[in-house]
Structure formats: C-alpha cells, structure tokens
Amino acid sequence: MEQKLNLMKRLRKKKVGLALGSGGAKGLSHIGVIKFLEEMGIKIDFIAGSSIGALIGGVYATGISIKKIENIALKTDLVSTAKFFTPGFPKYGLVTGSKVQKFLTSLLGEKEIENLNISFAAVATDIITGREIIFNKGNLVEAIRASISIPIIFQPIIYNNIVLVDGGLVNPVPTNITREMGAEFIIAVNVMSSNNKPNITIDKEMDENTGSGRSPEIVSILQRKLQDLIIDHKWIRNFIKHKEKQDLPGIKKIFNQSIKIAQEKIIKQSIELYKPDVLIEPDVGSVNMFEFYKAEEIIEIGYKAAEEVLKEKNSPTSSR
C-alpha cells in the first residue's frame, strides 16, 4: 500500500504515456503489464504501439476493459490461432489478414482514433520508402491492420496509395511517439530484449520435428510456405540442404534471426535516445511468434515483469 501511494504521489499531475512494442505472441505480455498498472492505480493518458502493441493498445484505448481483453486472449487456443493464420495463396504474403480484420471489426466496430477514450497512435512502415507512418486519426481497425502486417506473413495493406507493413520494422518500441503525443512520464514495454534468452531446447525441437505432429501445425505450415516463397530455385534449396547437414542454421532460423538482430539494434538506439522513465522487458525469450495459445503463461510473465520493475522504481533508494 505504501509503495502504491508513493508511486501515485510521484505521478500526480503528470501525463503518463505507454509505449507497447512489437513481437507477435510475445506481446500478449502487454496485457499483464496493463493489469498491473491498473492495480497500481496508474492512469494512462497516451498509448503508442507497433504491431501487437498497436493491437492490444488500440483495443484498450477504446475503453474495453483489460479483463475482457485478457479473456479474449485466454480463449485463443491452437485451433483459433490456426484459423487466423491459415496460409492462403495471396501474391504478396502468406496470409491475407482478412480474418483478423473481420474479428477486429466485430469487436471494435467503426471507431475513429481521434474519438477513443485514451489518446492513441499506431506505427506502420511504408515498405517502398522505409518511412515511419503514424496513425493518430482515422479508422482504428485499418490502423491496427496496417501496424500488424508482418512482411511475407501478412499481405500488406494499401492506404492512400502507400503500401504499409509492420511498424516494428522502423520503430519496434515507439517511445518517442508517446513523448510527441504529450506524455511527461513514459512506460515502455520491450518484448524483444536481447536479455531474454531463447529456450534452445524448444527451438531445436521445433526445427527438427516440424511436421512430425509434435510441433503446432500452424508453425510447420508457415515455415514450409515461407521457405518455398523465399527459395524458389531448386539448386538453392539443394545447396541449403547440403549446408544444413554441416550444422549451419536453416532458412527459417536465418530469416528470424536477421529480423531479430535488426530490431534489437533499433530498440537499443531508441531507448538510449528517448530514455523512457520506466522500461519493462518481460522474459518471453522462449515464446514463438505464433504461440498465441500460450496466453495465460505470457500474460503472467508480463504482470510479474511490471511488478518487479515498478516496485524497484518505487523503492526509497530509487533515483527517479
């Protein structure tokens, strides 16, 4: 109780911004973070999100309770995950994203960003120029759909003649956006931290047993589709198979690691440059991008991470 009162005193009269980062299913930990913030009585005035951060942040900004958002996530099992990500045969991505968009529309309706309960911004990327595109007005579902468009996985969307993909490519944790929106105290949530070490055993099993029935079917389907999309010359495929026998990483691991390395560098630079007042990094290194059916575990990790960091920041010895 004393810690809660102390923190509330420090935040009195300050506008609080929440920057929610990208990371696929890892980003379900944002739910746990928001749960803890609510329990601490911290009022959020601004939310900026990239990818899954835009999705969860956008839904929360409409006034839908974090409990309801959590319940929706907990109902997401392997079958429902597969329905959202079932690969089709679109020209520009493995998944059209139409099912995700229909779900969001049924949940949110035709809400406009400028009319939300909490000031909100979603980040997307102009895939042609590499520019950061910020949605701070207009249709909420369109903004979220643009921000979550993981390249190759989701078909991009065209908005005002701009081809848009995942905001995590240019701004994985949009701390600067919350500052520009008017936040005076910023809480950033990074689920892609290099401090979160992956579970090597799980990763190895996923690579070795894909398609064997032991790994989730959706992961194996996407892996095969992704590999076929990237490697469409037989000689290249045979070359990689030969190299993999020499214990070199496979194409899926190379692709994932390339994105991960790039994002980690951008996040590190962004955090050093814009310096959030609180940085929360849930330990979700062992969570796969598509493991939305592990919501209970991931949400709990986010909750505990927020609890640990905020209690430390709120201690009498804290310099802030």
N, C-alpha and C positions, 0 to 999 in steps of 0.2 A: 504493500500500500504506500509506504514511504517513497519507494522508487517511482511509483506511478505519479504521485503528487509532485515529486521533484522534476520529473520529465515534463509534466504538463506546465509547470511553472516556467521552465526554460522555453517552452514553445508558445507561451501566451503571447497573443498579438502577432505571431509570425505566420506567414502563409507557407504551408507545407506542400512540397511537390514530391511526387513519387515517380521514379523512372524505372520502368519494367523492361527487362531485356529479352532478347530472342533466345531460342534454344529448344524448339519443339516441345516434346513431352516434359523435358526438364523444367519448363516454365510453369508447370502446374504448381510448382513450389511457390509461385507468386500468391496463390490462394492462401497458403499457410502464413505467408508474411502479412498479408492484409488482415487475416483473422487476428493475428497477434497485435497489430497496430490498433485495431478496433477495441480489443480488450484493454489496451493501454489508454484508450480514450483519445487517441491521436486523430484529429480531423484532417482529411486530405483535401486540399484545395485545388491541386493540379495533378493530372496524370499524363505522362507521355510514354508511349510504348512502341516497341518494334516487334513484329511477328507475333509470337504467342503472348508477349507482353501487351501488344495492342489489343489482342482479342480479350484477354482477361481484364485489362484496364478499361477497355471500351464498354464491356458489359457492366462492370462495376460502376462506371461513371453514369450509367443510365438510372441508377437507383436500385437496381436489383441487388438483393442482399448477398453478402459473401456466403451465407449459409446456403442459399439457393444455388449459387454458383458451385459451391462445393458438392452439393447433392447431385447436380448435373454431371460433374466430373466423376463422382463415385459410381454413377450408373453406366459409365463408359467402359464396357468390357471389350474383350478381344473381337467379338463379332461386330459390335458397333464401330469400333476403330477401323476394322476392315472395310465396312460399308463406306466410311468417309474417304478412305484412301485406296479403294479398289481401282487398280490401273485400267484405264481405257486405252484408246489409241489416238489421242489428240496429237496434232502436229508439233505443238510447242511445249509439251510437258506430259508426264505420265498420268497425271490426274487433272481432270478439268476443273475441279473445285466447286462444281455446281451443287453438290450435296451439302457441302459445308455452308455455301451461301444460302441455300434454302433453309437450313437449320437456323442460321443466324437471323434470317428474315422472320421466321416463325417465332423466334424468341424475342427479337428486338423491334420488329415492325419497321416502319419507315422513319426512324428517328433521325433528326439532324444534329450534328455535333455541337453546333452553337446553342442548342436548347437542352443540353444534358445537365444533370444535377451537379456534376463536377466538371470543371474545365478540362478538356481532353484534346490530345493530339496523337496522331498515328504517323509513323515514319514508313515510307516506301522508297524504292530505288528506281530511278529511270535507267533501265538496263542498257539503253543506247548510249547515253552520255555519262552515266555514273553519278548523276546529280541526286542529292537528297531531296525527296518530295515530302512535304509536311502537310497532312490533312488536319486542319483545325476548324473546318466548316464543311458543310455538305452532308451527304448521306453516310451514316455511321457504318452500315454494313459494307458499302463499297470501300470505305477507308480501311476497314479491318481486312477485307478480302485482298486488297492490294498489299497490305503490310505482311500478310502471312504467305505470300506467293513464293515459296522456296523454289529457286531455279531448278529446272529439269523435273522436279517432283510435281509442282503445280504449274498449270498453264498460266502465263502472265495475264494481266488484265490491261485493257486499253482505256485510258481516262484522259479526255481532252487531247486525243491524238498522241499521248505519251504511253509507252509500253512499260508497265510497272511490275516490279518483283519485290521480294522480301526486303524490308527495311533494315534487317540485320546485316546486310552486305555493307552498308555505309555508316550505320550508327546503331550498333548492337545494344547499347545501353544509353538511351537518349537523355543523359543528364543535362546537357546544355539546353535542350528544348524546354525542360521544366524551368530552368533559370530564365529563359527568354519569355516564358509564359507569365512570369511574375513571382515564382517561388523564392522565398527567403531562407528556407531550410529544406534541404533536399535529401531524400532517402532513395538510394539507388540499389537495385537488385540485379546482380550479375549471376546468371546460372551457368556461364561458360568459363568460369575461372580456371586457370591452369593449376590452381591449388587443389582442384577436385580431380584426384587421380582416377582414371577409369578402372573398372574391375576387369583385369586382364583375363581371368578365367572365363568370365561371361563372354567377353569379346571373342576369345578363342573358340569357345563352343559355338557361338553364333556363326563365325566364319566357317568352321569345319562341318557343322551339322545343318547348314541351311538347306531346306528342302527335305530333311530326314524325318520331319514330324516333331522334332524336339524343340525347334525354334518356331516362333509365331509365323504363321503362313504369310501374313501381310508383309513382314520383313523380307522373307525369301522371294516373294513375288516382285517387290520393289527392287530388290537387289538384282534379280535377273533382268528386269526391264531396263534398269539403269545401265547395267553392263552392256546390254545389247544396243542401247541408244548411243553410248559413248564409243563403243568398239564395234564398228560395223564392217571391218575388214578382217577376213579370215586369217590372214598372215599375222596381223597384230594380235588377234586373240590367241593364236598358237604360240606367239612369242611370249606373251604374258604368262600363259600356262606353263611354258618351259621355265620361265624365270621364277614362278611361284614354287616350283619344285626345288628351287635353290633357296627357299625360305625368305624370298622377298615379299613385301606386302602386296595383297591383291588390289584390284582396281577399286573396289568399294572402300577399302581402308585408305588408299591413296587419296580418293576424292574427299572422303570425310575429314581426313587429317589436314588436307590443303585448306578447306573451309575453316576448320577449327583454328589452325595457326594464324590465318589472316584475321579472323575475328578477335582472337586473343590479343593480337598486336593493336588493333583498333581500339578495343576496350581499354587496354592498359594506357594508351596515349590519351584517350578521352577522360579517363578517371584522373590521370595526373594533371590534365589541363583544366578540367572543370570542377574537380575536387568536391564530390558530394559530402554533406555533413555526416551522413551515415552510409556505409557500404555493407550490404548484406550479400553473402555469397554461399547459398545453400550447397551442401556437399552432395551433388547429384551426378557425380562423375560416372557412376555405374549405370545410369539411366540412358536407354536408347531413345533416339529421336521420336520413334513411333510408339513408345510404350505408354500410351495414354491410359491403358487399363491398369496401370500401377498407381492410379491417382492417390489412393489412401496413403501409401508409403511416401510418395513425393510431396504431398501437401504437408505431412507431418515433418518432413525434413525442412521445408520452408519455415514452418512455425518455430521449430527449435532453433534454426539459424537466426531468425529475427529476435527471438527471446534472448539468445546468447549475446548478440551484438548490442542490442538496446540496453540490456542490463549493464553491460560493460561501459557503454557510453554514459549511462546514467549514474555510475558509481561516483562517490565523492572525490575519487582520485582522478577522474576523467578531466582532461584539459579543455574539453569543449563545454 
